[in-house]
Amino acid sequence: MPPITSYCLLCIDSPDLRRPPCRNTMSHTTDHDRPVAVMTAAQEGMLWGSLVSDALAMPAHWYYQRDAIIRDYGVMGDYRTPTNPHPDSILWRSHYEPLNDRGEILHEQAVFWGKRGIHYHQFLEAGENTLNAQLALMLAEQIKKQGGYIPSTFLEAYRDFMLTPGSHRDTYLEECHRRFFEAHARGRALERCGAVDGHIGGLFSVAPLVALHKGSWPELRKIVRQQVAWTHRHEGVLKSAEVMARVLWAVHEGEPLREAVERHGNDFFSARKASPWLHQEDAVVMDRHFSAACYIEHAFPVTLYLAWKYADDFEAGLMANTHLGGDNCHRGMVMGAMIGAAVGKEGIPGPWIQELKAHQALAALTERTTGDAPMDHDRGSF
């Protein structure tokens, strides 16, 4: 595992090339003061897009009978509250037994594990985010508050959040979290608890890292790999995380989304092969060429395809993703960030913005200041 290092968003892109990036993320002397940075429309859009897409897909998460989505929720053009029974839930065969208090992460949800028909997100309300999206928001808030990405701070906050009863209301905890806290219960240092987990859920932290990064691409690349590896030390996930970050960074710098996907995602996706599929139903394309499952080797290519196909239509793209079922929440977080970056917050349907449960927190986080005031890390400015 790489050592824990911290980077300052003020100094990563310092024009003084003789001075290495500063690692003081909490305070600066006056010679470091610079104008308040403006969050671009792409950066704002990728954060909103990621969380909105997760909340939209949440009720139909891990449905594999697509007709059951329509039966239970109708056409999902707005947020819905999940209902029991979940027709494809496998929570009945899932098991987690904490070794000690350092591994107790199920809390009040433990009684639902091992039961049939339980919805993975049964206690979430319409517009509420799943656990991984909540962790993404927590990471973004930390970066803004501290003025930089501090790996140790995330790990400590992640530990405390997961070990505190009532910190969230999600019933299902992915394998990455269970394996992390199994290792933590055995006494491993936090930075050594990550498992070799190969699921697309491992990309939950990429959008906030890109959205709040003010330095160079090489620094961002290092930070993304380090952060994702805390929970997913899987080369396929790490490679996918880099591609996702490259695509988001390219769109942030002005490249059209389709071109960015074609250029940076070509190890996972071929526009030449995919072009004939554009006139086919998404479910047909999914079943013939991809998979709705959560494994990164299946989930990431189809996510790139959907982001490429719906590059300029957030609403159509994310409704399509929702109705495809499977791991639509984590696919949605990735493609929602990509399309959101391309169309900006203004390209996301207004009701999806306003009715998102995290609306107030995300609005404060993405407020686009103009600026001439000096950066103030204590106030949490970018």
N, C-alpha and C positions, 0 to 999 in steps of 0.2 A: 504494500500500500504506500502511496506517496505520503511524505510528511505533511502535517497540518501547517499550512501557511495562510496568511491573511493579506489581502491586497486592498489598497486604498483607491477608490474610484476617482479621487482628485488627481492622483499622481501617476497612474498607470500610463496615461498618454501625455506625460510631461514633455514639453518641447525641449527641455534640457536633457539631451541624450547622454550626457556624461553622468547623470544622476540616475541610479536604478529606481524602479518603482518603490514608493514608500510603503511600509507595512504598518504605519500608524493610522489606524482606521477610526480612532475616537476623537482626536483633537489635533489641531494644526496651528502653527504660528502664522503670523499675518502674511508672511511671504508665500504661503500656500493658498491664500484666499483667492477664489475665482468666482465669476458670476454664476448664479444658479443655473444649472443645466436644464434645458427644456426636454421633456419626454416627447419624442417624435410620435406622430400619428401611428406609425408602424409598431413602435414599442407599446404604446397604449393599447392598440388593437390586439396585439398578441396576448396580453394579460387578460383583457376582457373576453377575447375569443376562447381562450383555454378554459376559463371557469364557466362561462355560459354553456359551452358545448358539453361539459361534464354534467352540469345540472339538467340540461335538456334530456340527455340520454339516460340519466340515473334510473328512472322507473323500469326501463327496458333492459337494464344491464344484465348481461349474461342470459338473455333469452335466446334460445337457438331455434325455437319454433316461431317463425316470423308471423304466422297468422295469429298466434297467441298475443302478440304485441297489439295488433289491431283489435282483437277480441277484448283485451283487458283495458286498453287506453284509447282506442280509436286512432285517428291520424294525429300524431304528436307534434302539433304546431305551437304548443305552449308548454309550460311546466306542469307536471302532474305529480300527485302524491303516490308513492308506490303502495301496492296492495299485496296482501297474502291471499291465497298461496301463490308462490312463484313456481310456474310449471316446470322449470328446468333447474331449479336450485339443487346443488349438490352439497349444501351445508350439512346435510344429514350424515355425510360420510367424512366430514372434516373434523379434525381433532387437534386440540392444543391443550397441553397441561403444563402450567408454569413450574419451573424447578424450585422457585422461591419468589420472594417479593420483588426481586429485581427483574423478574420475567412476567409479572402479572399485568397483562395488557388487555385481557378480555373484560375484566370487571363484571358489570351487571349484564353484559351480553353473553356471558359464558353459558347461561341456561338455555340459550337458543341453538347452540351448536349440538349437532347430532340429531336434530329434529328435521322432519321432512316438510317441504313446502315453504320454508322460511325465506322471505325476501332478504337479499343481502343488505339492503338499505332500508329496512322496514320502518324505522323510526324517523327517517328524514322527511322533511316537508317539501312541498312543491317549490322548486327553485333553490333548494339547498344542495351543497356540494358534498361529494363523497370524501372519504378520508384523505386520499392522496392529493386531491385538489385543495383541501384545507391545509395540508402540509406545504403545498406550493405557495399559498397565500401567506402562511407564516414565514416562509423563507423570504418572500418579497418584502414583507414588512420589516424583517430584520435587516435586510440589506439597506433599505431606505433609512431606517432609524440610525444605523451605525455608520452610514456613509460608505460602506464597502462590504464585501463578502468575507465573513470570518467563519471558516469551517467549524472550529471548535464550538462557536456559539450556536450554530445550527444543531450540532450533535447533542449538545446539552439541552437545548429547547425541545428537540425531538424526543429525547429520553424522558424529560419531565412531562411533556404532553401525553405521551403514550402511557406512562405509569400513573397518571392522575385520573381517578374515576370521574366520569361526567365531562371530560374535556371535549368529547365528541359523542355523537349518537349513532355512529355507524356500527352495524352488527358484524359485518365481515371484515377481517383483517387479512390482507394478502400474505402469501408465504414469506415474502421478503421481510416483513415486520416480525413475523413469528420467529424466523431464523435469527434475525438480528438480536431479539431479546432472549432467545435461548442462549446465544453466545454471551450476552451481557449477564445473564443469570449465572453463567459459569465463571464470571470474573474477568472476562476479556476487556481490554481498554475499548472505549467507544469506537475509535478509529479502526479497530480490528474486528468489529462485529459483523460487517457486511458479508453476505453470502453470494455464491455464484448463482444468481437468479436470472433466468432468461425470459422475463415477461415485459411487455410494453409498458406496464405500469411504472417501470424504472425511469421513464422519461418525464415524470411529473415535475421535476425541478428545472427543466431546461428553459422553458419560457420565462420564468422570473429572472433567471440568471442573465439571459440575453436582454430582456426588457430593461433591466436596471444597470447594465454594463456601460460604462463610459470610456473604456480604454480601447485597446487594440484587439484584433482577432486572435493573435497568438496567446495573449493572456486569457481571453475568454475561453479558448480551446482547453487550456490547462485547468481552468476553474470548473468547466463543465465536466470534464473527465473525473476530477477529484470528487465533486459533489455527487455525481451519479454513482460512483464506486462505493460510496459509504453504504449503500443498500444493495447495489447490483454490480458485483464484480464479475460480470459476464461480458466477454469480448463482443458478442453480438449486440448487446444492449449499449455498451460503451461506443461502439462504432455507429450505431443508430443515433445515439445522443449527439455525436459530433456532426452527423449529417443534418439532423434537425437544427442544431445550432447554426450550422453554415447556411442553411436555407433561410432561417429567420434573420440572420445577420445580413445576408445578401439583400433581402427584401427591405430591411431597415435602411440599407445604403442605396436603395432605389431600383434594384433589379426586379422585373416582373416575376411573380410567383412561379408561373409555369416554366420560365427559363431557369429560375433558381433550382427548381425540383429536377429538371432535366440535367442540369450541369452538376449539381452536387449529389443527387440521389441515384446516379447511374449504376451504382453497384447493387441497387435494390429494385430499380424501376427503369423500364425502357419505354420512352414515348413512342418509338417506332412500333413496338409490339402492341402498345395500349391503344393507339389511335383507332383501330377497327372496332374496339370495344365501346367507343363513346356512344354509339347508337343502340347499345344493348342495355337491358335493365341491369341495375346495379347488383341485384341479387344473383342474376345469372353470371355476371362477371366475377362476383365474389366466390361463388361455388365452383366455377370452372377453373379459375386461375389463382385464387387465393384461399384464404380461410378466415372465418370470423373469430377464431380462437385467439387467445392472449399471448401465445408464444411469439417472441420477437421476430423470428424468421418468417412467420406468416402474417403477423399483424402490421409490421412496419411497411412492407411493400404495398399492401392494399391501402394503408393510410396515405402514402405518397400518391398513389393513383387517385384517390378521392380528392386530395388537396389540389392535385393537378387538374382534374376534371372540373371541379367547382371553384377554381381559383378566384373568380370574380363574383361569386354568388354564395355568400355565407349562409343565408337562410336555406336555400335548396340543398347545399352540401351537408349541412349539419342535420337537417331533417332526414336526408338519405342515410347518413351514418347511423342515426338513432334507430331507424326502422330496419337496418341490417342486423341489429342485435349483436350477440356475441359480446366481445369486450369493447362495446361501443363507447363507454365512458373514457377509457384510456386512449383509444383511437381518436375520440373527440377532442381530448385535451391537446393532442399533437396537431391534428388537422385544423382544429379551431384556432390554435395559435398561429398557424401558417396563413390561413385565409384571413383571420383577423388582422394579421400584420399587413396583408395585401389591401384590405378594404378599409382598415381603420375602425375605430369605435362607431363612426357614423354609418358604416356599412352593416352593422349588426342591428337586427330589429329592435326598435325601442322598448317594447314590452319585455324582451329578454334581458335588456339592460336594467330596466327599472324594477323588475320583479325578482331579480337575482337576490337571494338572501344575503349574499356578501356584498351587495351593492354599495353600502355606505363605506365599508372598509376599502373596497377596491376604488371607489371614487376618490377617497382621501389619498390613496396610494398613487393614483395615476393623475392627480391634478397637475395640469400642464402650466407651470409657472413661467413667467417671462423674464427675465431678468437681469436686473442689475445689482441686486443685493448680494453680499458675499455668502458663500456656502456656510451653513451652520449645522454641524453634525449633531449637536444636541437637539436641534429642532427636527432632525430627520430629513433635511432637504437632499435632493439628488446631488 
